[in-house]
């Protein structure tokens, strides 16, 4: 029997499927597709180009924008996706205060942050934008002061070759943890080293994390010294247990703040030019 005969070919579902009984032919999915993979068919229904599966970056805008839940993307039906609850949207004033009141916390309580809370913040950070929707970020969570002090010590060791960190190193030698600030947790974003630079993707994801943490009363501070040391210290990279071929994109100390802030601090006026 000719195995290439049409009736012997496996049935392959299109990458993007539209239910004609639900679609109201408003073209929203066509307009929202960043790569122009959809267009109107002769009957007014959206149809995808033949190579849609290969070109699609799975941003999900087509399935997310459809008000009729008429579109299935890569076998994913719309009903499995959470709906946007407009009742939970923060008023502009509340959102602005959340952003403005975030502080870099450098004094922490000793208690570890609950794992479920950390996972909740990471789950929120999954929705951070990334170049071409690559979603490259992997997460590492460090727990406990013993492990944190080990990493702080390796950071200090790596920075001794740089004289402008002398004040930090002198404090460390006096027994003051000015590197990871006594935090009980460290959250590290890392990604595979490729030809595409994922540093910005990591920074945005960590910013989502710290804002989610702040909303739940968990303080964070960027671990800049560790981030710098991790670029070149093979010993620190090994202690972090990064997979082969991965690099640190950024890191946050995390914990419950020891002190609370009652006012917004001063900030420089915004420098703005209009063109």
C-alpha positions as CSV (number, residue, x, y, z in Angstrom):
1,X,0.0,0.0,0.0
2,X,1.2,3.5,-0.8
3,X,2.0,5.0,2.6
4,X,2.1,8.5,1.1
5,X,-1.5,8.3,0.0
6,X,-3.6,11.1,1.4
7,X,-5.8,8.9,3.5
8,X,-2.8,7.5,5.2
9,X,-1.4,10.9,6.3
10,X,-1.9,11.8,10.0
11,X,-4.4,14.5,10.6
12,X,-2.5,17.6,11.9
13,X,-4.5,20.3,13.6
14,X,-3.7,23.9,12.5
15,X,-1.5,25.8,14.9
16,X,-4.4,28.4,15.3
17,X,-7.9,27.1,15.1
18,X,-11.1,29.3,15.0
19,X,-14.5,28.1,16.0
20,X,-16.9,29.5,13.3
21,X,-19.9,29.1,15.6
22,X,-18.3,31.5,18.2
23,X,-16.2,33.8,16.1
24,X,-17.9,37.2,15.4
25,X,-15.3,38.1,12.7
26,X,-14.2,41.3,14.5
27,X,-10.6,40.7,13.4
28,X,-9.1,41.5,16.9
29,X,-6.9,38.4,16.7
30,X,-5.6,39.5,13.3
31,X,-4.8,43.0,14.6
32,X,-3.0,41.8,17.7
33,X,-0.8,39.2,16.1
34,X,2.7,40.8,16.2
35,X,4.0,38.7,13.4
36,X,1.0,39.0,11.0
37,X,0.3,35.3,11.0
38,X,-3.4,35.7,10.6
39,X,-5.6,37.3,8.0
40,X,-9.3,37.2,6.9
41,X,-10.3,34.2,4.9
42,X,-12.9,34.4,2.1
43,X,-15.7,33.7,4.6
44,X,-14.5,36.4,7.0
45,X,-13.0,34.0,9.4
46,X,-9.4,34.5,10.5
47,X,-7.0,32.0,8.9
48,X,-3.3,31.5,9.7
49,X,-0.4,31.2,7.2
50,X,0.9,27.7,6.6
51,X,4.1,28.3,8.5
52,X,2.4,29.8,11.6
53,X,3.6,27.0,13.9
54,X,7.2,27.7,13.0
55,X,7.0,31.5,13.2
56,X,4.7,31.9,16.2
57,X,6.4,33.1,19.4
58,X,3.4,32.1,21.6
59,X,2.8,35.5,22.9
60,X,-0.8,34.5,23.2
61,X,-2.3,37.9,22.2
62,X,-4.6,36.3,19.7
63,X,-6.2,33.9,22.2
64,X,-6.2,36.5,25.0
65,X,-7.9,39.3,23.1
66,X,-10.8,37.2,21.7
67,X,-14.0,38.2,23.6
68,X,-15.9,35.2,22.3
69,X,-13.3,32.5,23.3
70,X,-13.4,31.3,19.7
71,X,-9.7,30.7,19.2
72,X,-7.5,27.7,20.1
73,X,-3.7,28.2,20.1
74,X,-1.3,25.3,19.7
75,X,-3.9,23.0,21.1
76,X,-4.6,25.3,24.1
77,X,-8.3,26.1,24.4
78,X,-9.2,29.5,25.8
79,X,-11.2,28.1,28.8
80,X,-7.9,26.9,30.5
81,X,-6.6,30.4,30.6
82,X,-7.4,32.6,33.6
83,X,-9.7,35.5,32.8
84,X,-8.8,39.1,33.7
85,X,-10.9,40.1,36.8
86,X,-11.5,43.8,36.3
87,X,-12.7,44.0,39.9
88,X,-9.1,43.3,41.1
89,X,-7.5,46.0,39.0
90,X,-5.9,48.6,41.3
91,X,-7.1,52.2,41.0
92,X,-4.3,54.3,39.4
93,X,-3.6,56.0,42.8
94,X,-3.1,52.6,44.5
95,X,-0.8,51.3,41.7
96,X,1.2,54.5,41.8
97,X,1.7,54.3,45.6
98,X,2.7,50.6,45.3
99,X,5.4,51.6,42.8
100,X,6.6,54.7,44.7
101,X,6.6,53.0,48.1
102,X,8.9,50.1,47.2
103,X,12.1,50.5,49.1
104,X,15.4,48.7,49.0
105,X,15.3,46.8,52.3
106,X,18.7,46.3,54.0
107,X,17.5,45.2,57.5
108,X,15.6,41.9,57.6
109,X,14.0,39.7,60.2
110,X,15.6,36.3,60.6
111,X,12.6,34.3,59.5
112,X,12.7,32.7,56.1
113,X,10.1,33.8,53.6
114,X,7.5,31.1,53.2
115,X,8.2,29.0,50.1
116,X,4.6,29.2,48.9
117,X,4.9,33.0,49.0
118,X,8.1,33.0,47.0
119,X,6.6,30.7,44.4
120,X,3.6,33.0,44.2
121,X,5.9,36.0,43.4
122,X,7.8,33.9,40.8
123,X,4.5,32.9,39.3
124,X,3.6,36.6,38.9
125,X,7.1,37.2,37.4
126,X,6.4,34.6,34.7
127,X,4.2,37.3,33.1
128,X,7.1,39.8,32.7
129,X,7.8,40.8,29.1
130,X,10.8,39.3,27.4
131,X,12.4,39.7,24.0
132,X,10.5,37.8,21.3
133,X,8.6,36.2,24.2
134,X,11.6,33.9,24.8
135,X,10.8,33.6,28.5
136,X,14.4,32.6,29.2
137,X,14.5,33.2,32.9
138,X,15.2,30.3,35.3
139,X,15.0,30.8,39.1
140,X,17.2,29.8,42.0
141,X,16.1,30.4,45.6
142,X,18.7,30.3,48.4
143,X,17.4,29.7,51.9
144,X,19.1,30.2,55.3
145,X,21.8,32.3,56.8
146,X,24.5,29.6,56.7
147,X,24.2,29.3,52.9
148,X,23.8,33.1,52.5
149,X,27.0,33.7,54.5
150,X,28.8,31.2,52.3
151,X,27.8,33.1,49.2
152,X,28.6,36.5,50.8
153,X,32.1,35.2,51.7
154,X,32.7,34.0,48.1
155,X,31.5,37.4,46.8
156,X,34.0,39.2,49.2
157,X,36.8,36.9,48.0
158,X,36.0,37.6,44.4
159,X,35.9,41.4,44.9
160,X,39.3,41.7,46.7
161,X,41.0,42.3,43.3
162,X,38.9,45.5,42.9
163,X,40.2,48.3,45.2
164,X,37.1,50.5,45.0
165,X,35.2,47.9,47.1
166,X,37.6,48.4,50.0
167,X,35.1,49.9,52.4
168,X,32.7,46.9,51.9
169,X,35.5,44.4,52.3
170,X,36.8,46.1,55.5
171,X,33.3,45.9,57.0
172,X,33.1,42.3,56.0
173,X,36.4,41.6,57.7
174,X,34.9,43.2,60.9
175,X,32.1,40.7,60.8
176,X,29.5,42.9,59.2
177,X,27.5,41.4,56.4
178,X,27.3,44.4,54.0
179,X,27.1,42.1,51.0
180,X,23.9,40.2,51.6
181,X,22.7,42.3,54.5
182,X,21.7,39.5,56.8
183,X,18.8,38.5,54.4
184,X,17.4,35.0,55.0
185,X,16.7,34.5,51.3
186,X,18.3,35.2,47.9
187,X,16.5,34.9,44.6
188,X,18.6,34.6,41.5
189,X,17.5,34.9,37.9
190,X,19.6,33.0,35.4
191,X,19.5,32.0,31.8
192,X,21.3,30.0,29.2
193,X,24.1,32.0,27.5
194,X,23.1,32.4,23.9
195,X,23.7,34.9,21.1
196,X,20.8,36.9,22.5
197,X,21.4,39.1,25.6
198,X,18.9,38.2,28.3
199,X,20.1,40.7,30.9
200,X,17.2,43.0,30.3
201,X,14.7,40.1,30.4
202,X,16.1,39.1,33.8
203,X,16.0,42.6,35.2
204,X,12.3,43.0,34.2
205,X,11.4,39.6,35.7
206,X,13.1,40.5,38.9
207,X,11.4,43.8,39.0
208,X,8.0,42.0,38.7
209,X,9.2,39.8,41.5
210,X,10.1,42.6,43.9
211,X,6.9,44.5,43.2
212,X,4.8,41.4,43.9
213,X,6.9,40.8,47.1
214,X,6.3,44.4,48.2
215,X,2.6,44.1,47.7
216,X,2.6,41.2,50.2
217,X,4.9,42.8,52.7
218,X,8.1,41.1,51.8
219,X,11.2,43.3,51.3
220,X,13.9,43.0,48.7
221,X,17.1,44.6,47.7
222,X,19.2,44.1,44.6
223,X,22.3,42.0,45.4
224,X,24.6,44.1,43.2
225,X,27.9,43.0,44.8
226,X,27.0,39.3,44.3
227,X,25.8,40.0,40.7
228,X,29.2,41.7,39.9
229,X,31.2,38.9,41.4
230,X,29.2,36.2,39.7
231,X,30.3,37.4,36.3
232,X,33.9,36.2,36.7
233,X,34.0,34.0,39.8
234,X,33.9,30.3,38.9
235,X,33.9,29.4,42.6
236,X,30.8,31.6,43.2
237,X,29.1,30.2,40.1
238,X,29.8,26.7,41.3
239,X,28.3,27.5,44.7
240,X,25.2,28.7,43.1
241,X,24.9,25.4,41.2
242,X,24.1,27.1,37.9
243,X,23.5,24.7,35.0
244,X,26.3,24.5,32.4
245,X,26.1,27.3,30.0
246,X,24.0,29.6,32.2
247,X,24.8,33.0,33.5
248,X,23.4,35.1,36.4
249,X,21.0,37.8,35.1
250,X,20.4,39.4,38.5
251,X,19.7,38.6,42.1
252,X,17.5,40.0,45.0
253,X,17.9,39.6,48.7
254,X,14.5,38.9,50.2
255,X,13.0,38.7,53.7
256,X,10.5,40.3,56.0
257,X,11.6,43.9,56.7
258,X,12.8,44.7,60.2
259,X,11.6,48.3,59.9
260,X,8.7,50.0,58.1
261,X,8.8,53.1,56.1
262,X,6.2,55.9,56.8
263,X,6.9,58.4,54.0
264,X,8.1,58.5,50.5
265,X,11.7,59.6,50.3
266,X,12.9,62.6,48.1
267,X,13.8,61.9,44.5
268,X,15.3,64.0,41.8
269,X,13.0,65.6,39.4
270,X,12.5,63.7,36.2
271,X,14.7,64.8,33.3
272,X,12.4,64.9,30.2
273,X,12.9,66.0,26.6
274,X,10.1,66.0,24.0
275,X,10.8,65.5,20.3
